[in-house]
Amino acid sequence: MNILLIGSGGREHALAWKLAQSPLLGNLYAAPGNPGVADHAELVALDLADHAAVVTFCEAKRIGLIVIGPEAPLVDGLADSLRGAGFSVFGPSRAAAQLEGSKGFTKDLCARANIPTAGYVRAKSEAEAREALARFGAPVVIKADGLAAGKGVVVAMTMDEAEEAVTDMFGGQFGSAGAEVVVEEFLTGEEASFFALTDGATIVPFASAQDHKRVGDGDTGPNTGGMGAYSPARVLTPELEAETIAKIVAPTVKTMADEGTPYSGVLYAGLMLTAEGPKLIEYNCRFGDPECQVLMMRLESDLVELLLACADSRLSSIEPPRFSADPALTVVMAAEGYPATPKKGGRIDRIPAAEATGAKVFHAGTTLGMDGTLSASGGRVLNVTARGKTVRAARDAAYAAVDTIEFPEGFCRRDIGQKEIDRETARGED
């Protein structure tokens, strides 16, 4: 089977790496891909906004499955255009992708379906947002309603910080994404990520992970698209996972179907594990980045079989996914200045030597020069990923590979997975 993978980041490199392991795969194409993806797929230049051109390519190459990695093409309706042309597509429709495309849409759905989440107010003006701030007080969470590359969330610990965030968002800091904002009650607890596959009817649990959003050690500094992750998130116990499915994921899938916008693809629930139980922070309509990297490192099932069954509405007929019991951990190497103004062009060397240690280095924001020189082309540049018998072992392996790579203009957090490592120590598992 020929497959087209849409996207260019670390998530797509991880997906390409796993798709390439399937005996069902014929030719793998990636648009636009990146230098790491090129190790597994033929890169093609397609204008993803030109849906007709993508359809024409898929017809010419006899594509049997299209996997849409990032959120923007999904919110733009690319899956609809491809399905309308008769192709099997992994990823939700434009209407269903509103779960990520609009924070307010998701909060309103939670209210209709009685899904546990933080109290909120949707604000279409700075004045409305300030009224909401007065209602909630500090600490408080302010979110740009639209897509902001994982950076449109401010957790304000003081009213001054909250008012500054509101001013920035309505002032255009996140472009059109901040034309409307959601002001939310601050939730207390530990965050975890839960992933499920659904074809609109059947729900198949996939795996859990824990992301590290802040740019600096000790969860300091601004939010980013993610500085590292590990899987599984054992803080999300089997009991809490069952509660998440029953009270959050299942009502979402049912409500979407009942309202004529069935959801098909991966449903990524960002959770806060509060004293009252799991509460939904937000949904993503694609595999997380960098969570996807650790999920793919642990996945033992055939990814093509899983994604195709989801796309063809037959999830109930296949075996559930199998994962290694060994944890996986990924460390993001970012360019100096990220997330504000990352410095591009920094040279990167010794990736083969890093992978010789047993780790896998996924490319997230790299470019390959005509002379074969690899350099940084984005904010998050590399995802250095490893498995181990414990989170500590996976962490040590990942950082050993990080320290092998030569990227003088890059940096990373040095405490990825620390909370779980501390829990391992307390349990005597390290």
C-alpha positions as CSV (number, residue, x, y, z in Angstrom):
1,M,0.0,0.0,0.0
2,N,1.3,3.5,-0.9
3,I,0.9,6.1,1.9
4,L,1.2,9.8,2.0
5,L,2.2,11.5,5.2
6,I,1.5,15.1,5.7
7,G,3.7,17.3,7.8
8,S,7.3,18.3,8.5
9,G,8.1,18.1,12.2
10,G,9.4,15.7,14.8
11,R,6.0,14.1,15.1
12,E,6.0,13.3,11.4
13,H,9.6,11.9,11.5
14,A,8.4,9.6,14.3
15,L,5.3,8.5,12.3
16,A,7.4,8.0,9.2
17,W,9.9,5.9,11.1
18,K,7.1,3.7,12.4
19,L,5.1,3.5,9.2
20,A,8.2,2.4,7.4
21,Q,8.4,-0.7,9.7
22,S,5.0,-2.1,8.4
23,P,5.0,-5.0,6.0
24,L,1.8,-3.5,4.5
25,L,3.7,-0.5,3.2
26,G,4.6,-0.1,-0.4
27,N,5.9,3.4,-1.1
28,L,5.9,6.1,1.5
29,Y,5.7,9.7,0.4
30,A,5.9,12.8,2.7
31,A,4.8,16.3,2.1
32,P,6.9,18.3,2.8
33,G,8.8,16.1,5.3
34,N,12.3,17.0,6.6
35,P,15.8,15.6,6.4
36,G,15.0,12.9,8.9
37,V,11.8,11.9,7.3
38,A,13.8,11.5,4.0
39,D,15.5,8.5,5.5
40,H,12.1,6.7,5.3
41,A,10.1,8.4,2.6
42,E,10.2,10.2,-0.7
43,L,9.8,13.9,-0.1
44,V,7.3,15.7,-2.3
45,A,6.6,19.4,-2.7
46,L,2.8,19.9,-2.4
47,D,0.9,23.1,-1.6
48,L,-1.3,21.7,1.3
49,A,-3.7,24.6,0.9
50,D,-4.3,23.5,-2.7
51,H,-6.5,20.6,-1.9
52,A,-7.1,19.7,-5.6
53,A,-3.3,19.4,-6.2
54,V,-3.1,17.0,-3.2
55,V,-5.9,14.9,-4.6
56,T,-4.3,14.8,-8.0
57,F,-1.0,13.6,-6.5
58,C,-2.8,10.9,-4.5
59,E,-4.6,9.7,-7.6
60,A,-1.3,9.6,-9.6
61,K,0.5,7.7,-7.0
62,R,-2.4,5.4,-6.1
63,I,-2.3,6.3,-2.5
64,G,-4.1,3.9,-0.2
65,L,-3.9,5.9,3.0
66,I,-3.2,9.6,3.9
67,V,-2.0,10.3,7.4
68,I,-2.3,14.0,8.3
69,G,0.1,14.8,11.1
70,P,-0.3,18.5,12.0
71,E,-3.5,20.3,13.1
72,A,-3.5,23.2,10.6
73,P,-4.4,21.1,7.5
74,L,-7.1,19.3,9.5
75,V,-8.7,22.6,10.6
76,D,-8.4,23.7,7.0
77,G,-10.5,20.7,5.9
78,L,-7.9,18.8,3.9
79,A,-9.3,15.5,5.3
80,D,-12.8,16.4,3.9
81,S,-11.4,17.1,0.4
82,L,-9.5,13.8,0.3
83,R,-12.4,11.8,1.7
84,G,-14.6,13.4,-0.8
85,A,-12.3,12.1,-3.6
86,G,-12.6,8.6,-2.2
87,F,-9.4,8.2,-0.2
88,S,-8.9,6.6,3.2
89,V,-7.7,9.4,5.6
90,F,-6.4,9.3,9.1
91,G,-7.5,12.5,10.7
92,P,-10.8,14.3,11.6
93,S,-12.9,16.5,9.4
94,R,-12.8,20.3,9.5
95,A,-15.9,20.3,11.7
96,A,-14.6,17.7,14.1
97,A,-11.1,19.4,14.2
98,Q,-12.8,22.4,15.9
99,L,-12.0,20.5,19.1
100,E,-8.5,21.8,18.7
101,G,-9.2,24.7,16.3
102,S,-11.4,26.6,18.8
103,K,-10.9,26.4,22.6
104,G,-14.3,28.0,23.0
105,F,-16.0,25.3,20.9
106,T,-14.5,22.6,23.1
107,K,-15.5,24.3,26.3
108,D,-19.1,24.7,25.1
109,L,-19.2,21.0,24.1
110,C,-18.0,20.1,27.6
111,A,-20.8,22.2,29.1
112,R,-23.4,20.5,26.8
113,A,-22.1,17.0,27.5
114,N,-21.4,17.5,31.3
115,I,-17.7,16.7,30.8
116,P,-15.5,17.8,33.8
117,T,-13.4,20.8,33.0
118,A,-12.4,24.1,34.4
119,G,-15.0,26.9,34.7
120,Y,-14.6,29.4,31.8
121,V,-15.8,32.5,30.0
122,R,-15.5,33.1,26.3
123,A,-14.5,36.7,25.7
124,K,-14.7,38.5,22.3
125,S,-13.3,41.8,23.6
126,E,-10.6,43.0,26.0
127,A,-13.4,44.4,28.2
128,E,-15.2,41.1,28.4
129,A,-11.9,39.3,29.2
130,R,-11.2,41.8,32.1
131,E,-14.6,41.2,33.5
132,A,-13.9,37.4,33.5
133,L,-10.5,38.1,35.2
134,A,-12.3,39.9,38.0
135,R,-14.7,36.9,38.4
136,F,-12.0,34.3,38.6
137,G,-9.2,36.2,40.3
138,A,-5.6,35.0,40.2
139,P,-4.1,32.5,39.5
140,V,-6.1,32.2,36.2
141,V,-5.6,30.8,32.7
142,I,-5.9,32.8,29.5
143,K,-6.1,31.0,26.2
144,A,-6.1,32.3,22.6
145,D,-9.2,30.6,21.1
146,G,-7.5,29.5,17.8
147,L,-4.4,27.7,16.8
148,A,-1.2,29.2,18.2
149,A,1.3,26.3,17.7
150,G,1.0,25.2,21.4
151,K,2.0,28.6,22.7
152,G,-1.3,30.5,23.1
153,V,-1.8,29.7,26.8
154,V,-0.8,31.9,29.7
155,V,-1.0,30.6,33.3
156,A,-1.1,33.9,35.1
157,M,-0.2,33.8,38.8
158,T,-1.0,37.4,39.4
159,M,-3.6,39.8,38.1
160,D,-0.9,42.0,36.6
161,E,0.3,39.0,34.5
162,A,-3.3,38.2,33.6
163,E,-4.1,41.7,32.4
164,E,-0.9,41.8,30.4
165,A,-1.8,38.5,28.7
166,V,-5.2,39.8,27.8
167,T,-3.7,43.0,26.4
168,D,-1.1,41.0,24.4
169,M,-3.7,38.5,22.9
170,F,-6.1,41.2,21.8
171,G,-3.2,43.2,20.6
172,G,-2.2,40.6,18.1
173,Q,0.5,38.5,19.8
174,F,-1.0,35.3,18.4
175,G,-2.6,36.9,15.3
176,S,-6.1,35.9,14.5
177,A,-5.9,33.0,17.0
178,G,-6.2,35.7,19.8
179,A,-9.2,37.5,18.3
180,E,-11.3,35.7,20.9
181,V,-10.0,34.3,24.2
182,V,-11.1,31.8,26.8
183,V,-10.5,32.8,30.4
184,E,-10.5,29.7,32.7
185,E,-10.5,28.8,36.3
186,F,-7.0,27.7,37.5
187,L,-7.0,23.9,38.2
188,T,-4.7,22.4,40.8
189,G,-3.1,18.9,40.2
190,E,-0.7,17.1,37.9
191,E,-1.1,17.2,34.2
192,A,-1.1,14.1,32.0
193,S,-1.9,13.3,28.4
194,F,-4.2,10.5,27.3
195,F,-4.5,9.3,23.7
196,A,-7.3,7.2,22.1
197,L,-8.1,6.2,18.6
198,T,-11.7,6.5,17.4
199,D,-13.5,6.0,14.2
200,G,-16.6,7.9,15.4
201,A,-18.1,4.9,17.1
202,T,-15.4,2.6,18.6
203,I,-12.9,4.0,21.1
204,V,-9.6,2.2,21.5
205,P,-7.2,3.4,24.3
206,F,-3.8,4.1,22.8
207,A,-1.4,5.3,25.5
208,S,-0.5,8.0,28.0
209,A,2.4,10.5,28.3
210,Q,3.5,13.5,30.3
211,D,4.7,16.6,28.5
212,H,6.9,19.4,29.8
213,K,5.5,22.7,28.4
214,R,7.6,25.4,30.1
215,V,10.9,26.3,28.4
216,G,13.1,26.1,31.5
217,D,14.1,23.6,34.2
218,G,11.7,23.4,37.1
219,D,8.8,24.4,34.9
220,T,9.9,28.0,34.6
221,G,9.6,30.5,31.8
222,P,7.0,30.7,29.0
223,N,4.9,27.9,27.6
224,T,6.3,26.2,24.4
225,G,5.1,23.6,22.1
226,G,6.8,21.1,24.4
227,M,10.4,20.6,25.7
228,G,10.2,16.9,26.3
229,A,8.0,14.0,27.3
230,Y,7.9,10.5,28.6
231,S,5.5,7.6,28.4
232,P,3.7,6.0,30.0
233,A,2.4,8.5,32.6
234,R,2.0,6.2,35.5
235,V,0.3,8.9,37.5
236,L,-2.6,8.2,35.2
237,T,-3.5,4.9,36.9
238,P,-5.7,2.3,35.2
239,E,-8.6,3.5,37.4
240,L,-8.0,7.1,36.3
241,E,-7.7,6.1,32.7
242,A,-11.0,4.3,32.9
243,E,-12.6,7.3,34.5
244,T,-11.1,9.5,31.7
245,I,-12.7,7.3,29.0
246,A,-16.1,7.1,30.7
247,K,-16.5,10.8,31.7
248,I,-14.4,12.6,29.1
249,V,-13.6,10.8,25.9
250,A,-16.7,8.7,25.4
251,P,-19.1,11.6,26.0
252,T,-17.1,13.7,23.6
253,V,-17.2,11.0,20.8
254,K,-21.0,10.4,21.4
255,T,-21.8,14.1,21.4
256,M,-19.8,14.8,18.3
257,A,-21.6,11.9,16.5
258,D,-25.0,12.9,17.8
259,E,-24.5,16.4,16.6
260,G,-23.6,15.4,13.1
261,T,-19.8,15.9,13.3
262,P,-18.4,12.4,14.0
263,Y,-14.8,12.4,15.1
264,S,-12.3,10.0,13.4
265,G,-8.6,9.9,14.2
266,V,-6.6,10.2,17.3
267,L,-8.1,12.1,20.2
268,Y,-5.5,13.6,22.5
269,A,-6.9,14.7,25.9
270,G,-4.8,17.0,28.0
271,L,-5.8,16.3,31.6
272,M,-5.5,17.8,35.0
273,L,-5.6,15.2,37.7
274,T,-7.4,17.1,40.4
275,A,-8.7,16.0,43.9
276,E,-12.1,15.6,42.2
277,G,-10.8,13.4,39.4
278,P,-9.5,14.0,35.9
279,K,-10.6,17.2,34.3
280,L,-10.2,18.1,30.6
281,I,-7.7,21.0,30.0
282,E,-7.9,20.8,26.2
283,Y,-8.2,18.5,23.2
284,N,-5.7,18.1,20.3
285,C,-6.9,16.5,17.1
286,R,-3.6,14.9,16.3
287,F,-0.7,13.0,18.0
288,G,1.1,15.4,20.3
289,D,4.6,16.7,19.6
290,P,6.8,15.6,21.3
291,E,4.5,12.9,22.8
292,C,4.2,11.1,19.5
293,Q,7.9,10.4,19.6
294,V,7.7,8.5,22.9
295,L,4.5,6.7,21.8
296,M,6.1,5.5,18.6
297,M,9.2,4.3,20.5
298,R,6.9,2.1,22.7
299,L,4.4,0.9,20.1
300,E,4.9,-2.7,19.1
301,S,1.8,-3.1,16.8
302,D,1.7,-2.3,13.1
303,L,0.9,1.4,12.9
304,V,-0.4,1.1,9.3
305,E,-2.9,-1.5,10.3
306,L,-4.1,0.7,13.2
307,L,-4.4,3.9,11.3
308,L,-6.1,2.2,8.3
309,A,-8.7,0.5,10.5
310,C,-9.4,3.9,12.1
311,A,-9.7,5.6,8.7
312,D,-12.0,2.8,7.3
313,S,-14.3,2.7,10.4
314,R,-13.4,-0.8,11.4
315,L,-11.5,-0.3,14.7
316,S,-13.8,-2.8,16.4
317,S,-12.5,-5.6,14.1
318,I,-8.7,-5.4,15.0
319,E,-6.6,-6.2,17.9
320,P,-5.9,-3.3,20.3
321,P,-2.5,-1.7,20.1
322,R,0.4,-3.3,22.0
323,F,3.1,-1.3,23.8
324,S,6.4,-2.1,25.3
325,A,6.4,-2.0,29.1
326,D,9.6,-0.1,29.0
327,P,9.3,3.7,29.3
328,A,10.4,6.0,26.6
329,L,11.6,9.6,27.1
330,T,12.4,12.4,24.6
331,V,14.4,15.6,25.1
332,V,13.8,18.5,22.8
333,M,16.9,20.3,21.6
334,A,15.8,23.8,20.7
335,A,17.4,26.8,19.0
336,E,18.8,29.6,21.1
337,G,16.0,32.2,21.7
338,Y,13.1,29.7,21.5
339,P,10.2,30.2,22.0
340,A,10.4,34.0,21.4
341,T,12.9,34.4,18.5
342,P,14.7,31.2,17.8
343,K,18.1,31.6,16.0
344,K,18.2,29.7,12.8
345,G,21.2,28.3,10.9
346,G,23.1,26.7,13.7
347,R,25.1,23.8,12.5
348,I,24.4,20.3,13.8
349,D,26.8,17.4,13.8
350,R,27.3,13.9,15.2
351,I,23.8,12.6,15.0
352,P,25.0,9.2,13.8
353,A,27.3,9.0,16.9
354,A,24.3,9.9,19.1
355,E,22.2,7.2,17.6
356,A,25.0,4.7,18.0
357,T,24.4,4.9,21.7
358,G,21.0,3.3,21.2
359,A,18.8,6.5,21.1
360,K,16.8,7.7,18.1
361,V,17.1,11.3,17.0
362,F,14.0,12.7,15.4
363,H,14.3,15.8,13.2
364,A,11.8,18.5,14.2
365,G,13.3,21.7,12.6
366,T,16.3,21.0,10.4
367,T,17.4,21.7,6.9
368,L,20.1,20.0,4.8
369,G,22.4,22.2,2.8
370,M,23.7,21.5,-0.7
371,D,27.0,20.6,0.9
372,G,25.4,18.1,3.2
373,T,25.6,20.3,6.3
374,L,22.7,19.9,8.7
375,S,21.4,23.1,10.4
376,A,18.6,24.4,12.5
377,S,15.6,25.8,10.7
378,G,13.0,26.1,13.5
379,G,12.5,26.6,17.2
380,R,12.4,23.0,18.2
381,V,15.1,21.3,16.3
382,L,15.7,17.7,17.4
383,N,13.9,15.2,19.6
384,V,16.4,12.9,21.2
385,T,14.5,9.8,22.3
386,A,15.4,6.6,24.2
387,R,13.8,3.6,26.0
388,G,14.9,2.0,29.2
389,K,13.7,-0.4,31.9
390,T,12.8,2.7,34.0
391,V,12.2,6.3,33.3
392,R,15.6,7.1,34.9
393,A,17.3,4.6,32.5
394,A,15.5,6.1,29.5
395,R,16.4,9.6,30.7
396,D,20.1,8.7,31.2
397,A,20.2,7.2,27.7
398,A,18.5,10.2,26.1
399,Y,20.8,12.7,27.7
400,A,23.9,10.6,26.8
401,A,22.8,11.0,23.2
402,V,22.1,14.7,23.7
403,D,25.6,15.2,25.0
404,T,27.0,13.4,22.0
405,I,25.4,15.8,19.5
406,E,27.3,18.9,18.5
407,F,24.8,21.8,18.4
408,P,26.5,24.8,20.0
409,E,23.5,27.1,19.4
410,G,21.0,24.7,20.9
411,F,19.8,24.1,24.4
412,C,17.5,21.7,26.3
413,R,15.9,21.2,29.6
414,R,17.8,19.0,32.0
415,D,14.9,17.8,34.1
416,I,12.7,15.9,31.7
417,G,10.9,13.1,33.6
418,Q,12.2,14.2,37.0
419,K,8.8,13.9,38.8
420,E,8.4,10.3,37.7
421,I,12.0,9.5,38.5
422,D,11.5,10.8,42.0
423,R,8.4,8.5,42.3
424,E,10.5,5.6,41.0
425,T,13.0,6.3,43.7
426,A,10.3,6.4,46.4
427,R,9.0,3.1,45.1
428,G,12.5,1.6,45.1
429,E,12.5,1.0,41.4
430,D,15.7,2.6,40.3
